[in-house]
């Protein structure tokens, strides 16, 4: 028997052993379940009167975001009065409160340059607790403007 035959016979079981050990230990990694949306609510006057945070969306996830892990979210809201607002932004790890799974998003940040003048006043007038007909939230690993990006979690809240 030549040396190549011996190497092949020895390397095949060794390689199989490494693959088996790798597959056995893979499920034991500390990877948690997928990120999901637990709850959402509209908060009023979080800033105690300054006017900058009159209307805030609180998004609670099933776990706090990890350091260096950003999640893109989109929000679409419709009030009982017929006012609609949609937008999105990145949710990032909160250094000031790393164990809190809830994120606060100012509704004014969802306004863009294409929104009509006076949209801030519409938010103040129509987006309030008890006047939300439908709120849809979606979470993405990447910006959904890119082709082929699908939500990792989505949830619809009605009558909040």
URUR-V840187 format. One record per backbone hydrogen bond with DSSP energy under -1.0 kcal/mol. NH is the residue of the N-H (numbers start at 1). CO is the residue of the C=O. E is the energy in kcal/mol with one decimal. If there is no record, write none. Layout:
NH|CO|E, NH|CO|E
//
This chain:
6|2|-1.4, 7|3|-2.4, 8|4|-2.3, 9|5|-2.1, 10|6|-2.2, 11|7|-3.0, 12|8|-1.7, 14|10|-1.7, 15|11|-2.7, 16|12|-2.3, 17|13|-2.2, 18|14|-2.2, 19|15|-2.3, 20|16|-2.4, 21|17|-2.7, 22|18|-2.4, 23|19|-2.4, 24|20|-2.3, 25|21|-2.2, 26|22|-1.3, 29|26|-1.7, 38|60|-2.7, 39|60|-1.6, 41|58|-1.7, 43|56|-3.4, 45|54|-1.9, 46|53|-1.5, 56|43|-2.5, 57|105|-3.4, 58|41|-3.0, 59|103|-2.9, 60|39|-2.8, 61|101|-2.3, 62|36|-2.0, 69|66|-1.6, 71|91|-2.4, 72|140|-2.1, 73|89|-2.6, 74|138|-2.0, 75|87|-3.2, 76|136|-2.1, 77|85|-3.1, 78|134|-2.5, 79|83|-2.6, 80|131|-2.0, 82|79|-1.6, 85|77|-2.1, 87|75|-2.2, 89|73|-1.8, 91|71|-3.7, 100|97|-1.6, 103|59|-3.1, 105|57|-2.8, 107|55|-2.0, 109|106|-1.5, 110|107|-1.5, 111|108|-1.4, 115|112|-1.4, 119|116|-1.2, 122|118|-1.5, 123|119|-2.2, 124|120|-2.2, 125|121|-2.4, 126|122|-3.0, 127|123|-1.6, 128|126|-1.1, 130|160|-1.1, 131|128|-2.1, 133|78|-1.8, 134|78|-2.1, 135|157|-3.0, 136|76|-3.0, 137|155|-2.8, 138|74|-1.9, 139|153|-3.1, 140|72|-3.1, 146|143|-1.8, 149|146|-1.1, 152|139|-2.7, 153|139|-1.2, 155|137|-2.5, 157|135|-3.3, 159|133|-1.5, 160|132|-1.5
//
